[in-house]
Amino acid sequence: MQDFVKILGLKHRREVAGKSAIFSGEHFVLEETDWYLLNLFRLWWHYGISFLRLQMWVEEVMEKFMRIYKYQAYGYAFSSLEELLRSLGGEAFVNMTQRSVAESLLEVGVTQRFVDDVIAAVLRSSYGQSVLVPAFAGAMSLAGAQGSTWAVEGGNKLVCSGLLKLTKANVIPARVTGISLHSSEGRALYQVHYEDGEGQGSGFYDMVVLTAPLQPSRSNFTFQNFEPPITDFPGAFQPSVTSVVHGYLNSSYFGFPDPKLFPFASILTTDTPDLFFNAMDNICPVNISSAFRRKQPQEAAVWRVLSQQPLDKQQLKTLFRSYYSVQVTEWQAYPHYDSAKSLPPIVLHDNLFYLSSVEWVASSMEMVAVAAKNVALLAYNRWYQDLEKIDQKDLMHKVKTEL
């Protein structure tokens, strides 16, 4: 993210301080304070050294994951997700896509209580799922929850629009309906069919990178003339509902009868059956001036509520004393990670690549950026038959010898 910001000349969005807490449906199981040492003491008092073991585990995973940037800087690419993961962390990384984050953390000495309270709350907020998500996806989510993440002044969407402008890409505003395979001088040639406001059209390409999910619930286009045929991959996506509410928080529901005393800007939740939302936070504008301040807890503010189902009027009344407006967005946000037992391929045909397969390892902007560069390098190396740059073993040693 930082590299994109520097390339595009975008500004880092200023952070606005705000405390967080974890809510069980009846009370707060953990509350953040303004004092760092007091926060550490509370973590130790409730969970022993579990938070240190968690940090060590995440740091070990991330240290190995960061190798990918060095590999890519030297032009190395991978034709499958399994090969990419093996190059970073061996079979242990591949296994992390098949075992749960709870199992992995318990194995390194994190307590069950810490998993149930803290890990569950983070995963409900990020993926809308439980501690049964695969360990690798869980590690990526937990790394992002530890701070030092970036947001772009004006909104993260400026990264996408900025990259399109920088690359001078020829964007066709249309919906792709299908891809058919042809041949030209012994090479595969792909005809991409699409629909726009003027009707149907198509174009021929030597290479195609597919970014749309190919699961039954998401795929709405067809493949023609492929042998063997390309079919939908197993798996489903996790429904997520984002409700943006402008109103007065009902602090009494959280145990604060006097709204002036409510101290939190972000509320995470444990995996409790009766809880109807995953997380909620007091959100700030995408452009933050130096004079901006959060609303006082007794004032009307804009809250984002994450849930798996749309909130009904009674649930809104539970969370808010009153409100001016509610904007609801429903979307298939992330893979439902226990719905597929294997990773999708990167290469669908000779020069037909599947970028979205990386979401089934972990879903984040950084993972997609890594996958995009891998596909670009893979396509380049395959086109020019530079096979020494694809799926090489012992890459750490090779890179060191090239320095």
Secondary structure, 3 states (H helix, E strand, C coil): CHHHHHHHCCCECCCCCCEEEEECCCCEEEECCCCHHHHHHHHHHHHCCHHHHHHHHHHHHHHHHCHHHHHHHCCCECCCHHHHHHHHHHHHHHHCCCCEHHHHHHHCCCCHHHHHHHHHHHHHHHCCCCCCCEHHHHHHHHHHHCCCCCCECCCCHHHHHHHHHHHCCCCCCCEEEEEEEEEECCEEEEEEEEEECCEEEEEEECCEEECCCCCCCCCCCEEECCCCCCCCCCCCEEEEEEEEEEEEECHHHHCCCCHHHCCEEEEEECCCCCCCCCEEEECCCCCCCCCCCCCCCCCCEEEEEEECCCCCHHHHHHHEEEEEEEEEEEEEEEECHHHCCCCCCCEEECCEEEHHHHHHCCCCHHHHHHHHHHHHHHHHHHHCCCHHHECCCCHHHHHHHHC
